[in-house]
Amino acid sequence: MAAKKLSFEESMARLDEIVKLLERGDRPLEEALALFEEGTKLIRSCGRLLDEAEQKVSKLRPGADGAPEEAPFEEGAE
């Protein structure tokens, strides 16, 4: 059965849950390893989602006719 694709927020919530479970230290080794592997997959997934979001970020600036137009977001530019 294929796993449901989680949103960024759902992935972060699950990752937080995994961290809390692992920090308690009461899980059997096999379960702790499975949780760790799930967590690393979630981290990679969140990283990809953030990269995609970053690529979509743009800023609006006044165009030649005064109407707003999109321009790529440049870090540090004002």
N, CA, C and O atoms as CSV, one atom per row, in Angstrom:
chain,resi,resn,atom,element,x,y,z
A,1,MET,N,N,0.846,-1.188,0.000
A,1,MET,CA,C,0.000,0.000,0.000
A,1,MET,C,C,0.886,1.245,0.000
A,1,MET,O,O,1.795,1.366,0.822
A,2,ALA,N,N,0.624,2.152,-0.909
A,2,ALA,CA,C,1.425,3.377,-1.010
A,2,ALA,C,C,1.075,4.325,0.130
A,2,ALA,O,O,-0.086,4.462,0.517
A,3,ALA,N,N,2.102,4.969,0.650
A,3,ALA,CA,C,1.896,5.915,1.750
A,3,ALA,C,C,1.281,7.204,1.201
A,3,ALA,O,O,1.587,7.627,0.087
A,4,LYS,N,N,0.426,7.807,1.991
A,4,LYS,CA,C,-0.197,9.078,1.619
A,4,LYS,C,C,0.882,10.162,1.609
A,4,LYS,O,O,1.704,10.245,2.521
A,5,LYS,N,N,0.865,10.985,0.568
A,5,LYS,CA,C,1.821,12.093,0.501
A,5,LYS,C,C,1.392,13.160,1.499
A,5,LYS,O,O,0.289,13.701,1.413
A,6,LEU,N,N,2.265,13.450,2.436
A,6,LEU,CA,C,1.960,14.414,3.491
A,6,LEU,C,C,2.306,15.825,3.045
A,6,LEU,O,O,3.229,16.031,2.257
A,7,SER,N,N,1.564,16.782,3.554
A,7,SER,CA,C,1.898,18.183,3.320
A,7,SER,C,C,3.133,18.522,4.157
A,7,SER,O,O,3.551,17.737,5.008
A,8,PHE,N,N,3.700,19.677,3.910
A,8,PHE,CA,C,4.860,20.122,4.685
A,8,PHE,C,C,4.509,20.167,6.167
A,8,PHE,O,O,5.276,19.697,7.008
A,9,GLU,N,N,3.354,20.731,6.480
A,9,GLU,CA,C,2.944,20.878,7.876
A,9,GLU,C,C,2.718,19.519,8.535
A,9,GLU,O,O,3.100,19.312,9.687
A,10,GLU,N,N,2.096,18.593,7.804
A,10,GLU,CA,C,1.883,17.243,8.335
A,10,GLU,C,C,3.215,16.527,8.554
A,10,GLU,O,O,3.401,15.838,9.557
A,11,SER,N,N,4.129,16.697,7.614
A,11,SER,CA,C,5.452,16.079,7.736
A,11,SER,C,C,6.198,16.622,8.942
A,11,SER,O,O,6.829,15.863,9.678
A,12,MET,N,N,6.130,17.933,9.149
A,12,MET,CA,C,6.817,18.528,10.298
A,12,MET,C,C,6.204,18.055,11.612
A,12,MET,O,O,6.922,17.817,12.584
A,13,ALA,N,N,4.875,17.919,11.645
A,13,ALA,CA,C,4.205,17.443,12.852
A,13,ALA,C,C,4.616,15.998,13.145
A,13,ALA,O,O,4.877,15.646,14.296
A,14,ARG,N,N,4.672,15.173,12.114
A,14,ARG,CA,C,5.079,13.774,12.306
A,14,ARG,C,C,6.542,13.715,12.729
A,14,ARG,O,O,6.902,12.911,13.590
A,15,LEU,N,N,7.377,14.543,12.144
A,15,LEU,CA,C,8.790,14.579,12.523
A,15,LEU,C,C,8.938,14.980,13.986
A,15,LEU,O,O,9.761,14.405,14.699
A,16,ASP,N,N,8.172,15.940,14.438
A,16,ASP,CA,C,8.191,16.354,15.839
A,16,ASP,C,C,7.780,15.185,16.742
A,16,ASP,O,O,8.375,14.957,17.796
A,17,GLU,N,N,6.763,14.461,16.310
A,17,GLU,CA,C,6.293,13.297,17.072
A,17,GLU,C,C,7.395,12.228,17.160
A,17,GLU,O,O,7.618,11.642,18.219
A,18,ILE,N,N,8.072,11.987,16.047
A,18,ILE,CA,C,9.153,10.997,16.019
A,18,ILE,C,C,10.281,11.406,16.956
A,18,ILE,O,O,10.800,10.577,17.704
A,19,VAL,N,N,10.661,12.675,16.918
A,19,VAL,CA,C,11.734,13.162,17.793
A,19,VAL,C,C,11.376,12.937,19.258
A,19,VAL,O,O,12.206,12.486,20.046
A,20,LYS,N,N,10.134,13.254,19.614
A,20,LYS,CA,C,9.705,13.066,21.010
A,20,LYS,C,C,9.739,11.599,21.407
A,20,LYS,O,O,10.146,11.261,22.519
A,21,LEU,N,N,9.310,10.724,20.498
A,21,LEU,CA,C,9.344,9.285,20.790
A,21,LEU,C,C,10.776,8.797,20.985
A,21,LEU,O,O,11.057,8.017,21.895
A,22,LEU,N,N,11.669,9.256,20.130
A,22,LEU,CA,C,13.064,8.823,20.228
A,22,LEU,C,C,13.757,9.410,21.453
A,22,LEU,O,O,14.594,8.752,22.071
A,23,GLU,N,N,13.412,10.642,21.803
A,23,GLU,CA,C,14.030,11.273,22.975
A,23,GLU,C,C,13.658,10.564,24.270
A,23,GLU,O,O,14.432,10.571,25.226
A,24,ARG,N,N,12.469,9.946,24.308
A,24,ARG,CA,C,12.074,9.214,25.507
A,24,ARG,C,C,12.996,8.031,25.767
A,24,ARG,O,O,13.227,7.657,26.917
A,25,GLY,N,N,13.520,7.447,24.700
A,25,GLY,CA,C,14.484,6.369,24.838
A,25,GLY,C,C,13.907,5.036,25.283
A,25,GLY,O,O,14.662,4.154,25.693
A,26,ASP,N,N,12.593,4.861,25.214
A,26,ASP,CA,C,11.998,3.613,25.689
A,26,ASP,C,C,11.544,2.684,24.560
A,26,ASP,O,O,10.854,1.697,24.816
A,27,ARG,N,N,11.918,2.982,23.335
A,27,ARG,CA,C,11.534,2.153,22.198
A,27,ARG,C,C,12.565,1.053,21.988
A,27,ARG,O,O,13.763,1.280,22.160
A,28,PRO,N,N,12.104,-0.140,21.616
A,28,PRO,CA,C,13.059,-1.199,21.271
A,28,PRO,C,C,13.928,-0.741,20.093
A,28,PRO,O,O,13.508,0.088,19.286
A,29,LEU,N,N,15.122,-1.281,20.009
A,29,LEU,CA,C,16.084,-0.843,18.992
A,29,LEU,C,C,15.502,-0.905,17.586
A,29,LEU,O,O,15.657,0.042,16.814
A,30,GLU,N,N,14.846,-1.989,17.246
A,30,GLU,CA,C,14.295,-2.141,15.900
A,30,GLU,C,C,13.263,-1.054,15.589
A,30,GLU,O,O,13.255,-0.497,14.491
A,31,GLU,N,N,12.399,-0.758,16.552
A,31,GLU,CA,C,11.393,0.294,16.362
A,31,GLU,C,C,12.054,1.669,16.287
A,31,GLU,O,O,11.652,2.511,15.483
A,32,ALA,N,N,13.066,1.896,17.124
A,32,ALA,CA,C,13.780,3.177,17.104
A,32,ALA,C,C,14.459,3.388,15.751
A,32,ALA,O,O,14.455,4.500,15.223
A,33,LEU,N,N,15.039,2.336,15.190
A,33,LEU,CA,C,15.667,2.454,13.870
A,33,LEU,C,C,14.632,2.750,12.791
A,33,LEU,O,O,14.882,3.553,11.893
A,34,ALA,N,N,13.469,2.103,12.876
A,34,ALA,CA,C,12.409,2.365,11.898
A,34,ALA,C,C,11.930,3.816,12.005
A,34,ALA,O,O,11.694,4.473,10.991
A,35,LEU,N,N,11.790,4.308,13.232
A,35,LEU,CA,C,11.393,5.707,13.427
A,35,LEU,C,C,12.454,6.655,12.881
A,35,LEU,O,O,12.129,7.661,12.250
A,36,PHE,N,N,13.719,6.333,13.123
A,36,PHE,CA,C,14.824,7.154,12.621
A,36,PHE,C,C,14.788,7.204,11.093
A,36,PHE,O,O,14.934,8.274,10.501
A,37,GLU,N,N,14.593,6.049,10.456
A,37,GLU,CA,C,14.530,6.007,8.990
A,37,GLU,C,C,13.344,6.816,8.471
A,37,GLU,O,O,13.469,7.537,7.482
A,38,GLU,N,N,12.196,6.698,9.133
A,38,GLU,CA,C,11.032,7.490,8.737
A,38,GLU,C,C,11.334,8.981,8.869
A,38,GLU,O,O,10.969,9.777,8.003
A,39,GLY,N,N,12.001,9.347,9.952
A,39,GLY,CA,C,12.361,10.743,10.172
A,39,GLY,C,C,13.290,11.285,9.105
A,39,GLY,O,O,13.116,12.414,8.647
A,40,THR,N,N,14.283,10.489,8.699
A,40,THR,CA,C,15.209,10.965,7.666
A,40,THR,C,C,14.493,11.134,6.327
A,40,THR,O,O,14.805,12.053,5.570
A,41,LYS,N,N,13.535,10.254,6.031
A,41,LYS,CA,C,12.753,10.405,4.800
A,41,LYS,C,C,11.909,11.685,4.854
A,41,LYS,O,O,11.788,12.407,3.864
A,42,LEU,N,N,11.334,11.947,6.023
A,42,LEU,CA,C,10.533,13.166,6.182
A,42,LEU,C,C,11.400,14.413,6.027
A,42,LEU,O,O,10.971,15.398,5.425
A,43,ILE,N,N,12.608,14.374,6.564
A,43,ILE,CA,C,13.521,15.526,6.441
A,43,ILE,C,C,13.835,15.782,4.970
A,43,ILE,O,O,13.810,16.927,4.519
A,44,ARG,N,N,14.130,14.712,4.217
A,44,ARG,CA,C,14.416,14.883,2.787
A,44,ARG,C,C,13.193,15.439,2.053
A,44,ARG,O,O,13.318,16.323,1.205
A,45,SER,N,N,12.019,14.916,2.387
A,45,SER,CA,C,10.791,15.383,1.749
A,45,SER,C,C,10.547,16.865,2.044
A,45,SER,O,O,10.218,17.637,1.144
A,46,CYS,N,N,10.710,17.253,3.307
A,46,CYS,CA,C,10.533,18.667,3.681
A,46,CYS,C,C,11.555,19.541,2.972
A,46,CYS,O,O,11.227,20.646,2.540
A,47,GLY,N,N,12.773,19.071,2.848
A,47,GLY,CA,C,13.805,19.827,2.138
A,47,GLY,C,C,13.424,20.060,0.686
A,47,GLY,O,O,13.595,21.157,0.155
A,48,ARG,N,N,12.902,19.011,0.045
A,48,ARG,CA,C,12.462,19.163,-1.356
A,48,ARG,C,C,11.313,20.159,-1.465
A,48,ARG,O,O,11.288,20.995,-2.367
A,49,LEU,N,N,10.357,20.060,-0.533
A,49,LEU,CA,C,9.223,20.993,-0.561
A,49,LEU,C,C,9.683,22.432,-0.358
A,49,LEU,O,O,9.170,23.344,-1.006
A,50,LEU,N,N,10.642,22.640,0.534
A,50,LEU,CA,C,11.165,23.993,0.763
A,50,LEU,C,C,11.916,24.499,-0.464
A,50,LEU,O,O,11.797,25.670,-0.827
A,51,ASP,N,N,12.692,23.618,-1.107
A,51,ASP,CA,C,13.404,24.013,-2.322
A,51,ASP,C,C,12.425,24.426,-3.417
A,51,ASP,O,O,12.638,25.423,-4.108
A,52,GLU,N,N,11.344,23.648,-3.572
A,52,GLU,CA,C,10.325,23.980,-4.573
A,52,GLU,C,C,9.667,25.317,-4.257
A,52,GLU,O,O,9.445,26.133,-5.153
A,53,ALA,N,N,9.357,25.539,-2.996
A,53,ALA,CA,C,8.724,26.800,-2.597
A,53,ALA,C,C,9.662,27.972,-2.852
A,53,ALA,O,O,9.230,29.027,-3.314
A,54,GLU,N,N,10.934,27.791,-2.555
A,54,GLU,CA,C,11.912,28.855,-2.757
A,54,GLU,C,C,12.003,29.234,-4.234
A,54,GLU,O,O,12.162,30.407,-4.569
A,55,GLN,N,N,11.903,28.247,-5.104
A,55,GLN,CA,C,11.980,28.522,-6.538
A,55,GLN,C,C,10.764,29.293,-7.038
A,55,GLN,O,O,10.841,29.965,-8.067
A,56,LYS,N,N,9.641,29.204,-6.323
A,56,LYS,CA,C,8.419,29.887,-6.730
A,56,LYS,C,C,8.323,31.306,-6.195
A,56,LYS,O,O,7.503,32.097,-6.660
A,57,VAL,N,N,9.158,31.625,-5.222
A,57,VAL,CA,C,9.068,32.939,-4.596
A,57,VAL,C,C,9.458,34.012,-5.607
A,57,VAL,O,O,10.487,33.921,-6.277
A,58,SER,N,N,8.622,35.012,-5.694
A,58,SER,CA,C,8.930,36.146,-6.568
A,58,SER,C,C,8.461,37.409,-5.871
A,58,SER,O,O,7.719,37.352,-4.890
A,59,LYS,N,N,8.891,38.527,-6.374
A,59,LYS,CA,C,8.452,39.791,-5.798
A,59,LYS,C,C,7.740,40.597,-6.871
A,59,LYS,O,O,7.965,40.406,-8.066
A,60,LEU,N,N,6.895,41.482,-6.434
A,60,LEU,CA,C,6.204,42.369,-7.359
A,60,LEU,C,C,6.924,43.703,-7.376
A,60,LEU,O,O,7.323,44.219,-6.331
A,61,ARG,N,N,7.084,44.244,-8.537
A,61,ARG,CA,C,7.701,45.562,-8.678
A,61,ARG,C,C,6.913,46.339,-9.723
A,61,ARG,O,O,6.228,45.747,-10.557
A,62,PRO,N,N,7.009,47.649,-9.681
A,62,PRO,CA,C,6.275,48.435,-10.682
A,62,PRO,C,C,6.875,48.215,-12.072
A,62,PRO,O,O,8.091,48.282,-12.251
A,63,GLY,N,N,6.021,47.957,-13.036
A,63,GLY,CA,C,6.463,47.790,-14.415
A,63,GLY,C,C,6.597,49.133,-15.109
A,63,GLY,O,O,6.417,50.184,-14.494
A,64,ALA,N,N,6.912,49.088,-16.382
A,64,ALA,CA,C,7.109,50.308,-17.168
A,64,ALA,C,C,5.852,51.180,-17.191
A,64,ALA,O,O,5.934,52.408,-17.204
A,65,ASP,N,N,4.695,50.526,-17.195
A,65,ASP,CA,C,3.437,51.290,-17.236
A,65,ASP,C,C,2.869,51.533,-15.836
A,65,ASP,O,O,1.749,52.026,-15.703
A,66,GLY,N,N,3.625,51.194,-14.800
A,66,GLY,CA,C,3.187,51.406,-13.427
A,66,GLY,C,C,2.415,50.225,-12.848
A,66,GLY,O,O,2.196,50.165,-11.639
A,67,ALA,N,N,2.000,49.284,-13.698
A,67,ALA,CA,C,1.290,48.101,-13.217
A,67,ALA,C,C,2.290,47.128,-12.597
A,67,ALA,O,O,3.428,47.037,-13.058
A,68,PRO,N,N,1.887,46.416,-11.578
A,68,PRO,CA,C,2.816,45.478,-10.953
A,68,PRO,C,C,3.190,44.341,-11.896
A,68,PRO,O,O,2.360,43.847,-12.659
A,69,GLU,N,N,4.449,43.937,-11.830
A,69,GLU,CA,C,4.906,42.781,-12.604
A,69,GLU,C,C,5.790,41.923,-11.695
A,69,GLU,O,O,6.417,42.420,-10.759
A,70,GLU,N,N,5.821,40.641,-11.993
A,70,GLU,CA,C,6.617,39.727,-11.188
A,70,GLU,C,C,8.071,39.770,-11.616
A,70,GLU,O,O,8.393,39.900,-12.797
A,71,ALA,N,N,8.930,39.658,-10.632
A,71,ALA,CA,C,10.364,39.568,-10.894
A,71,ALA,C,C,10.908,38.497,-9.951
A,71,ALA,O,O,10.361,38.304,-8.865
A,72,PRO,N,N,11.968,37.799,-10.343
A,72,PRO,CA,C,12.532,36.802,-9.442
A,72,PRO,C,C,12.989,37.439,-8.150
A,72,PRO,O,O,13.501,38.559,-8.135
A,73,PHE,N,N,12.797,36.714,-7.070
A,73,PHE,CA,C,13.240,37.199,-5.766
A,73,PHE,C,C,14.743,37.024,-5.678
A,73,PHE,O,O,15.265,35.935,-5.921
A,74,GLU,N,N,15.438,38.093,-5.331
A,74,GLU,CA,C,16.889,38.038,-5.157
A,74,GLU,C,C,17.184,38.375,-3.709
A,74,GLU,O,O,16.863,39.459,-3.223
A,75,GLU,N,N,17.796,37.431,-3.039
A,75,GLU,CA,C,18.105,37.634,-1.623
A,75,GLU,C,C,19.018,38.852,-1.468
A,75,GLU,O,O,20.006,39.001,-2.187
A,76,GLY,N,N,18.670,39.705,-0.531
A,76,GLY,CA,C,19.466,40.896,-0.260
A,76,GLY,C,C,19.091,42.083,-1.123
A,76,GLY,O,O,19.496,43.204,-0.817
A,77,ALA,N,N,18.332,41.879,-2.191
A,77,ALA,CA,C,17.918,42.992,-3.039
A,77,ALA,C,C,16.709,43.670,-2.430
A,77,ALA,O,O,15.890,43.026,-1.774
A,78,GLU,N,N,16.599,44.945,-2.643
A,78,GLU,CA,C,15.447,45.674,-2.079
A,78,GLU,C,C,14.603,46.265,-3.157
A,78,GLU,O,O,13.595,46.910,-2.868
